[in-house]
């Protein structure tokens, strides 16, 4: 059994889920899985994946886990009470053969409040099932050597005394066992350089900080839940601020691209939010534009945090740290490059929200390959509304 705890997921799922409970409890959504790696045959493992998901749907939160969540400063007691009754509804997930050779289809459909936790463990299951069948004898030593090499890029450079990195790799990890080893090794050897992990279970077990705020699905859902499509990004940020009152103040910037984000991220939001997260496009250009935007809005960038999390590696993170040193606070979240770097190609798999309340929703980021939408007409309309260039 791969997933043995409902805490084995990313923190931002809980922070978004709490907003859903308090503000959008009746929302209905659909998610769809996609493998972006060509030539991957998952058909032989379909029954194995189904059985792992069946086991996932039998899990409940334990009292110890609920008490841990209750101890997080931004988690409210009624949300923990709800989680005490929660389980993943198996009737809401459908796993079958896909249309193309080797592909599988995974669709989730149901109440957002009851389906939001599927994405991360399902992706972790697909990854681990695939790799335990195709890499029966993993090169653990190669993985450890690579991990040590990455950590020492930071540890051996006195100029990087303020460098902070978090582990963000749950969904694309090679295996749960390797994930645990990565987090325990980083905690033991990196000291204050290790900011924490997005994985709530590992944060609990290793007594490190769980990290995360909002994901793309939250801003996408607000396309259907807000009063007007053009105002959906502003609506999402305002509801978030209403729920957390200044806590968890990192805004996600790339659901409509940076131009649209800066148009909506006015002086009020510049002052209200602690910073923003980069997840697509050129991170250097993004960072420079955000700093200039803060200055234009009479906000000192040195008090703000830029979070970088888009397919990061340690060399790229170090390069970014040097560029923005002394100009703002920076933080880095590294995922696949930490939890699935044992010398083979990792799977590029995602599971995205495609509909909310029967309406198409989409992310139109600064990286065109990341756009995922069922409805080309809606995508074109979204581009027009947010003044985005044609694809």
Backbone torsions as a table, in degrees:
resi	resn	phi	psi	omega
1	UNK	NA	122.0	-174.3
2	UNK	-79.0	-53.5	-179.4
3	UNK	-95.3	117.6	-177.4
4	UNK	-115.1	-0.8	179.0
5	UNK	-148.1	140.0	176.3
6	UNK	-71.9	-9.2	172.9
7	UNK	-79.5	-9.3	-178.5
8	UNK	-78.7	67.2	-179.1
9	UNK	-155.4	-178.8	-177.4
10	UNK	-90.3	145.2	-175.6
11	UNK	-57.1	-37.3	-174.4
12	UNK	-64.2	-18.9	174.3
13	UNK	-65.1	-38.5	179.2
14	UNK	-73.8	-39.3	179.9
15	UNK	-66.6	-36.2	175.9
16	UNK	-73.0	-39.9	-178.3
17	UNK	-61.1	-36.1	178.0
18	UNK	-65.3	-39.6	175.9
19	UNK	-63.0	-41.4	179.2
20	UNK	-61.8	-44.7	179.6
21	UNK	-58.6	-43.8	-173.6
22	UNK	-84.8	-24.1	-172.3
23	UNK	-123.2	-30.0	-175.2
24	UNK	-134.3	48.9	-172.8
25	UNK	-65.8	-19.2	-177.3
26	UNK	-98.0	-0.8	-176.1
27	UNK	-63.0	138.0	176.8
28	UNK	-111.7	134.4	-174.3
29	UNK	-135.2	165.9	172.4
30	UNK	-133.5	137.4	175.0
31	UNK	-119.4	150.6	176.6
32	UNK	-136.4	136.8	178.8
33	UNK	-85.8	145.9	175.7
34	UNK	-146.6	135.3	173.6
35	UNK	-103.6	118.5	-177.9
36	UNK	-89.5	-7.3	179.7
37	UNK	-85.3	124.2	-177.0
38	UNK	-74.8	148.5	171.9
39	UNK	76.3	17.6	-179.6
40	UNK	-93.5	122.9	-179.7
41	UNK	-102.9	107.2	-179.9
42	UNK	-102.8	-3.4	-178.7
43	UNK	-53.7	-43.6	-177.2
44	UNK	-62.5	-16.6	-173.0
45	UNK	-109.6	12.2	-175.2
46	UNK	-60.2	-47.1	-178.9
47	UNK	-65.7	-35.9	178.6
48	UNK	-64.5	-42.8	178.5
49	UNK	-64.6	-44.0	178.9
50	UNK	-59.0	-42.9	-178.9
51	UNK	-66.2	-39.3	178.1
52	UNK	-65.1	-39.1	178.2
53	UNK	-68.3	-37.1	175.5
54	UNK	-58.9	-45.2	178.9
55	UNK	-63.8	-38.9	177.1
56	UNK	-57.2	-40.8	-176.1
57	UNK	-74.4	-7.1	175.8
58	UNK	-90.4	-11.0	-173.5
59	UNK	-74.5	150.2	172.5
60	UNK	-132.9	157.1	174.3
61	UNK	-72.0	135.9	175.2
62	UNK	-84.4	164.5	178.3
63	UNK	-61.2	-38.5	178.8
64	UNK	-61.9	-42.2	179.0
65	UNK	-67.1	-41.8	178.5
66	UNK	-63.5	-38.5	178.1
67	UNK	-65.7	-36.8	176.8
68	UNK	-62.4	-46.9	179.2
69	UNK	-63.2	-38.3	179.6
70	UNK	-62.0	-26.9	-178.9
71	UNK	-80.7	-9.1	177.1
72	UNK	-78.2	131.6	-167.0
73	UNK	-59.5	-28.5	-173.1
74	UNK	-99.4	-1.6	179.8
75	UNK	-90.3	128.0	-176.0
76	UNK	-93.9	153.6	-171.2
77	UNK	-64.3	-36.0	-179.7
78	UNK	-66.6	-30.8	176.6
79	UNK	-67.5	-43.0	177.9
80	UNK	-64.3	-39.2	176.2
81	UNK	-59.3	-42.1	177.5
82	UNK	-62.7	-44.5	-179.2
83	UNK	-62.8	-27.8	176.7
84	UNK	-63.3	-20.4	178.4
85	UNK	-104.1	-1.4	-168.1
86	UNK	-84.2	145.8	162.9
87	UNK	-149.9	160.9	-180.0
88	UNK	-79.0	124.5	-176.6
89	UNK	-78.7	110.1	-175.2
90	UNK	-62.8	-27.7	-179.7
91	UNK	-66.1	-15.5	-177.1
92	UNK	-90.0	-5.8	-177.8
93	UNK	-120.0	133.5	-178.1
94	UNK	-125.5	123.2	-178.0
95	UNK	-120.2	124.7	-176.4
96	UNK	-151.1	177.0	173.3
97	UNK	-68.9	144.1	178.3
98	UNK	-84.1	-179.1	-178.1
99	UNK	-76.5	-35.9	-177.5
100	UNK	-92.4	156.6	-180.0
101	UNK	-57.4	130.0	177.3
102	UNK	85.1	-17.5	-177.5
103	UNK	-78.5	152.2	169.6
104	UNK	-119.3	155.5	178.5
105	UNK	-112.7	127.8	173.8
106	UNK	-127.3	119.3	178.9
107	UNK	-126.4	138.1	176.7
108	UNK	-120.9	130.8	-177.8
109	UNK	-145.1	125.9	179.9
110	UNK	161.8	-166.0	178.9
111	UNK	-62.4	132.5	-179.2
112	UNK	-55.5	-41.8	-177.7
113	UNK	-59.7	-30.6	-175.2
114	UNK	-101.0	-8.7	-177.7
115	UNK	-115.1	-8.2	-173.3
116	UNK	-61.8	-27.8	-176.2
117	UNK	-85.7	-1.3	-178.2
118	UNK	-68.1	-42.4	-165.6
119	UNK	-51.3	-57.3	-170.7
120	UNK	-65.0	-52.7	179.5
121	UNK	-64.1	-34.0	178.6
122	UNK	-64.5	-43.6	177.3
123	UNK	-64.7	-39.4	177.5
124	UNK	-63.6	-37.8	177.8
125	UNK	-64.4	-48.7	-180.0
126	UNK	-57.9	-45.6	178.8
127	UNK	-58.9	-53.1	-173.5
128	UNK	-67.5	-39.4	177.4
129	UNK	-61.1	-43.9	-179.3
130	UNK	-62.5	-48.6	-173.7
131	UNK	-75.4	-29.5	178.3
132	UNK	-73.3	-17.2	175.5
133	UNK	-93.3	-31.4	-176.5
134	UNK	-99.8	-17.6	177.3
135	UNK	-129.9	73.1	-174.4
136	UNK	-69.1	-21.6	178.9
137	UNK	-126.9	78.4	-177.5
138	UNK	-61.8	147.2	177.8
139	UNK	-87.9	80.4	-177.8
140	UNK	-61.1	-37.7	-178.4
141	UNK	-64.2	-38.5	176.2
142	UNK	-62.7	-41.8	178.0
143	UNK	-61.8	-43.1	179.6
144	UNK	-66.2	-39.6	179.0
145	UNK	-62.7	-43.9	179.5
146	UNK	-65.2	-40.5	179.4
147	UNK	-63.3	-44.1	178.8
148	UNK	-61.7	-42.0	179.9
149	UNK	-60.2	-42.5	-179.8
150	UNK	-65.5	-48.3	-178.0
151	UNK	-61.0	-38.5	-176.6
152	UNK	-74.4	-16.6	170.6
153	UNK	-58.8	-32.6	179.1
154	UNK	-89.9	-48.5	-173.8
155	UNK	-63.6	-29.7	-175.7
156	UNK	-91.6	2.7	-177.3
157	UNK	-117.2	104.3	-178.8
158	UNK	-60.2	-23.2	-179.9
159	UNK	-70.8	-12.1	-178.4
160	UNK	-103.7	31.6	-176.9
161	UNK	-59.0	-29.8	-177.5
162	UNK	-96.4	4.9	-176.6
163	UNK	-68.6	130.6	179.2
164	UNK	-128.4	131.1	-179.9
165	UNK	-132.4	142.0	177.0
166	UNK	-117.6	153.4	177.4
167	UNK	-92.3	124.4	-175.6
168	UNK	-124.8	30.6	-164.3
169	UNK	-106.6	25.1	-175.0
170	UNK	-59.5	-48.6	-169.6
171	UNK	-68.5	-25.5	-176.4
172	UNK	-119.1	24.0	-178.4
173	UNK	-69.4	151.9	176.3
174	UNK	-65.1	-45.1	177.6
175	UNK	-162.7	163.7	178.2
176	UNK	-64.3	-40.3	-178.9
177	UNK	-62.0	-43.6	179.0
178	UNK	-67.5	-39.1	176.8
179	UNK	-57.0	-46.7	179.2
180	UNK	-61.4	-39.8	-179.8
181	UNK	-66.8	-39.5	178.8
182	UNK	-60.8	-47.8	-177.8
183	UNK	-65.9	-45.0	-178.7
184	UNK	-65.2	-37.2	179.2
185	UNK	-67.5	-44.7	-179.7
186	UNK	-64.5	-40.4	178.3
187	UNK	-63.1	-42.7	-176.0
188	UNK	-70.1	-35.7	-170.0
189	UNK	-105.8	-25.6	-173.3
190	UNK	-93.3	-14.9	177.8
191	UNK	56.2	-132.4	-176.9
192	UNK	-66.4	-14.4	176.3
193	UNK	-67.3	-24.4	-178.6
194	UNK	-90.4	109.5	-174.0
195	UNK	-79.6	-24.4	-178.5
196	UNK	141.6	-163.1	-177.2
197	UNK	-137.4	151.9	175.0
198	UNK	-76.6	-18.0	-176.0
199	UNK	-80.2	118.9	-173.1
200	UNK	-68.8	-40.2	179.9
201	UNK	-63.0	-46.0	-179.1
202	UNK	-69.3	-34.2	174.9
203	UNK	-61.3	-42.5	178.8
204	UNK	-64.7	-48.4	-175.8
205	UNK	-66.3	-37.5	-174.9
206	UNK	-102.7	4.9	176.4
207	UNK	54.2	49.7	173.5
208	UNK	-120.0	172.0	-174.9
209	UNK	-76.4	127.2	170.4
210	UNK	-79.7	136.4	-171.6
211	UNK	-126.5	144.1	175.8
212	UNK	149.1	153.9	177.7
213	UNK	-130.5	-85.8	-176.6
214	UNK	-126.0	152.6	176.5
215	UNK	-114.4	175.7	-176.3
216	UNK	-60.8	-35.9	-175.3
217	UNK	-59.4	-31.6	-178.8
218	UNK	-64.1	-48.8	179.6
219	UNK	-70.4	-32.1	176.8
220	UNK	-65.1	-46.3	-179.0
221	UNK	-59.4	-34.0	-178.7
222	UNK	-67.2	-13.8	172.4
223	UNK	-62.1	-32.8	-179.6
224	UNK	-97.0	-20.9	-172.6
225	UNK	-98.0	-20.4	-177.6
226	UNK	-80.8	171.3	-177.7
227	UNK	-70.1	-31.7	-175.5
228	UNK	-150.8	137.2	-175.4
229	UNK	-55.2	-45.0	-177.1
230	UNK	-60.7	-28.7	-178.4
231	UNK	-96.2	9.8	-171.6
232	UNK	-66.9	-33.8	179.2
233	UNK	-69.2	-43.2	176.2
234	UNK	-62.7	-44.1	178.3
235	UNK	-57.3	-45.7	-179.3
236	UNK	-61.2	-45.2	-179.1
237	UNK	-67.6	-36.4	179.8
238	UNK	-69.4	-40.6	177.5
239	UNK	-65.3	-39.7	178.4
240	UNK	-60.8	-45.9	-179.6
241	UNK	-65.6	-35.7	177.9
242	UNK	-64.8	-37.8	-179.6
243	UNK	-73.5	-44.1	-169.8
244	UNK	-105.9	-6.8	171.3
245	UNK	51.3	42.1	177.6
246	UNK	101.9	-18.8	176.6
247	UNK	-78.6	165.2	179.7
248	UNK	47.9	50.7	-168.5
249	UNK	-93.9	44.1	174.2
250	UNK	-111.1	115.6	-177.1
251	UNK	-88.4	137.3	176.6
252	UNK	-83.5	130.3	-165.4
253	UNK	-105.0	-5.4	-164.9
254	UNK	-116.4	17.4	179.2
255	UNK	-68.4	-32.3	177.6
256	UNK	-120.1	10.2	-176.9
257	UNK	89.3	163.2	-172.2
258	UNK	-68.6	-37.2	-179.4
259	UNK	-59.0	-48.8	-179.0
260	UNK	-66.7	-36.2	179.0
261	UNK	-62.9	-46.3	-178.2
262	UNK	-67.1	-31.0	176.5
263	UNK	-63.5	-36.7	-177.7
264	UNK	-88.6	-25.9	-174.9
265	UNK	-85.2	74.5	-173.7
266	UNK	-81.1	-171.1	-176.3
267	UNK	-57.2	-38.8	179.4
268	UNK	-57.8	-50.1	-179.4
269	UNK	-71.4	-34.6	176.8
270	UNK	-56.8	-41.2	-179.4
271	UNK	-80.0	-33.8	-174.0
272	UNK	-75.1	-42.9	-176.8
273	UNK	-90.2	148.0	-178.3
274	UNK	-73.1	-21.5	-177.9
275	UNK	169.6	-161.8	-177.4
276	UNK	-142.5	160.3	-179.5
277	UNK	-114.0	134.2	176.6
278	UNK	-94.5	131.8	178.9
279	UNK	-141.4	8.7	172.0
280	UNK	-166.8	157.4	-178.8
281	UNK	84.4	-178.6	-178.2
282	UNK	-71.1	116.5	-175.5
283	UNK	-68.8	-28.6	179.9
284	UNK	-70.3	-46.4	177.4
285	UNK	-63.1	-43.8	179.7
286	UNK	-56.9	-47.4	-178.2
287	UNK	-63.6	-44.1	179.4
288	UNK	-63.2	-40.9	179.7
289	UNK	-65.3	-40.1	-179.2
290	UNK	-67.2	-40.8	178.4
291	UNK	-62.9	-42.4	178.6
292	UNK	-64.3	-38.1	178.5
293	UNK	-63.0	-42.3	176.9
294	UNK	-60.6	-44.9	-178.7
295	UNK	-62.6	-41.7	178.9
296	UNK	-61.6	-29.0	-179.4
297	UNK	-97.6	18.7	175.4
298	UNK	56.8	41.3	176.1
299	UNK	-118.9	132.0	-179.5
300	UNK	-74.1	113.6	-178.0
301	UNK	-60.7	-23.2	-177.5
302	UNK	-66.2	-18.1	178.6
303	UNK	-91.3	-2.9	-174.6
304	UNK	-108.9	158.0	-177.3
305	UNK	-114.1	129.1	172.5
306	UNK	-102.9	120.6	-179.4
307	UNK	-106.1	126.2	-180.0
308	UNK	-111.4	129.6	-175.3
309	UNK	-146.8	15.1	-174.6
310	UNK	-93.9	100.4	175.9
311	UNK	48.6	42.3	-174.3
312	UNK	-73.0	148.5	166.4
313	UNK	-119.9	166.9	179.1
314	UNK	-63.4	-45.5	178.5
315	UNK	-58.6	-41.4	179.9
316	UNK	-66.5	-41.4	179.0
317	UNK	-62.2	-40.7	179.9
318	UNK	-65.5	-40.2	177.1
319	UNK	-60.0	-44.4	178.6
320	UNK	-65.2	-40.7	179.6
321	UNK	-60.2	-39.9	179.8
322	UNK	-69.6	-39.4	-178.5
323	UNK	-64.0	-38.4	-172.6
324	UNK	-104.3	8.5	-179.2
325	UNK	-58.7	130.0	177.3
326	UNK	78.3	-5.7	-176.6
327	UNK	-103.4	-23.2	178.2
328	UNK	-167.4	174.1	171.6
329	UNK	-85.9	142.6	177.8
330	UNK	-129.2	149.3	177.3
331	UNK	-143.6	151.0	-174.2
332	UNK	-130.1	134.6	174.0
333	UNK	-116.5	116.1	-178.4
334	UNK	-111.9	127.3	-175.2
335	UNK	-107.7	-94.5	-173.7
336	UNK	-54.6	-38.1	-177.7
337	UNK	-65.7	-16.2	174.7
338	UNK	-98.9	-44.5	-169.2
339	UNK	-98.0	-4.0	178.3
340	UNK	-146.3	56.8	178.9
341	UNK	-129.7	75.6	179.8
342	UNK	-115.7	16.8	175.1
343	UNK	104.5	4.6	177.2
344	UNK	-125.8	169.2	-179.1
345	UNK	-76.7	125.0	175.9
346	UNK	-74.7	157.5	175.1
347	UNK	-76.5	137.3	172.8
348	UNK	-98.2	88.6	-177.7
349	UNK	-120.3	145.7	180.0
350	UNK	-138.9	163.2	172.9
351	UNK	-141.5	107.5	-169.3
352	UNK	-114.3	148.1	169.9
353	UNK	-69.0	131.6	-179.9
354	UNK	-117.5	-18.9	177.9
355	UNK	-145.9	149.5	173.4
356	UNK	-140.6	126.7	-176.2
357	UNK	51.1	39.6	177.1
358	UNK	80.1	-4.3	-177.2
359	UNK	-102.4	140.1	175.2
360	UNK	-61.4	145.6	171.5
361	UNK	-132.2	158.5	-175.4
362	UNK	-155.9	158.0	170.3
363	UNK	-110.5	127.9	178.6
364	UNK	-119.8	81.7	-169.7
365	UNK	-88.3	-177.0	177.4
366	UNK	-79.8	1.1	174.0
367	UNK	-120.0	102.9	-172.6
368	UNK	-54.7	-33.0	-178.1
369	UNK	-67.0	-15.7	180.0
370	UNK	-88.3	-7.7	178.9
371	UNK	-69.2	131.9	-178.8
372	UNK	-141.1	114.6	-177.9
373	UNK	-153.7	140.6	179.7
374	UNK	-76.6	-20.9	-166.5
375	UNK	-124.6	101.1	-178.9
376	UNK	-59.0	-34.2	-179.4
377	UNK	-66.6	-40.7	178.1
378	UNK	-66.2	-40.2	179.1
379	UNK	-60.4	-43.3	178.4
380	UNK	-64.1	-40.1	178.3
381	UNK	-64.7	-41.7	179.0
382	UNK	-60.9	-42.1	178.2
383	UNK	-62.7	-39.2	-179.7
384	UNK	-67.5	-45.3	-177.2
385	UNK	-62.4	-40.5	-177.4
386	UNK	-96.2	12.4	175.8
387	UNK	56.3	47.4	-179.8
388	UNK	-100.2	148.6	178.6
389	UNK	-67.4	153.2	177.4
390	UNK	-59.8	153.3	179.9
391	UNK	-66.1	NA	NA
